[in-house]
Structures are given as structure tokens and as C-alpha cells.
């Protein structure tokens, strides 16, 4: 039934450390509040990323573009509990400024979040994170996304099915 919500923007949730980063692909990311700046992410109870976030109480939401599709796929299909995903990916993990979880240099934005609440929702844990710092690339130069020159990744539906937004803007 949730498949009817797709396509959804695709993000990378990063937990762990710069020495052993654990990125996870996630579509279920949602803005929650302007003041304080809050967002939420739903992560399956069985996921290694969930355990890391519960332990360290922070995470990063990284915003990839279509050029990082292979890395996004690795992050979503390889278990960080069994393998070091970072060794299979072609991205650069860099220290974040305000949280222990690393950021991804090649992503167009990295939203550093501290966990302020955890809510059990069925087979997922919904983490509410306060955004304590944001770094961004050229795609957000003027404070809004440049959809003409950058192709933000969207999961078209479950499995290996991705798409990008159009740079066409519609007004009512």
C-alpha cells in the first residue's frame, strides 16, 4: 500500500564514524518543523544503522544526485553489520562539524542532526533529529535547490528503479 506514495526523494542516512562510516539509503525522510529545525527518518528495527543511531544519538542526512546512484545502491543493499560499505563506495566521508556521524563530500547537502526523540512505529523506529548544522554544494547556492543543473535522485518504486525530477516548474 505504501508504494502508492512513490516516487519519493532518496537520501543517504549516515551513522558511525569517519573511520567506519555506515551510510544507508532512505526514502522515508520528512521535514517536521522550521523552529526548531527538525526532520524525521524512519529506519527498520532490524537495520544496523538503527543500532548506531540509538547508540550515538546523531546522524547525517546526505542529499545525493544521480551521479551517485551506484553508491546509493550499495548503501541500500549491503549490510553494514556484515561488511564495510564505505570500502565498496566511491564517495569521500569527511568529519561533520557538530555531530560524530560523518558527512559525504560528494553530496549536494549534508544535514547534521542530533536525535531529540525516538518513536516506535510498527516495524520501524522514527528518529526525530534537530538539524544543528548544514553544509551544501553548488546545487543549493541561493538557498534553494537548482533543479535545472542538478538531478536529485528519486526512488520511482521499490527495487532498482530510480528517476530524477524535471527542471520544469508549475504554478497554480
Secondary structure, 3 states (H helix, E strand, C coil): CHHHHCCEECEEEEEECCCCEEEEEECCEEEEECCCCEEEEEEECCCHHHHHHHHHCEEEEEECEHHHHHHHHHHHHCCCCCCCHHHHCCCCEECCCCCCCCEECCCCEEEEEEEEEEEEECCEEEEEEEEEEEEECHHHCCCCCCCCCCCEEEEEECCCEEEECCCCCCCC
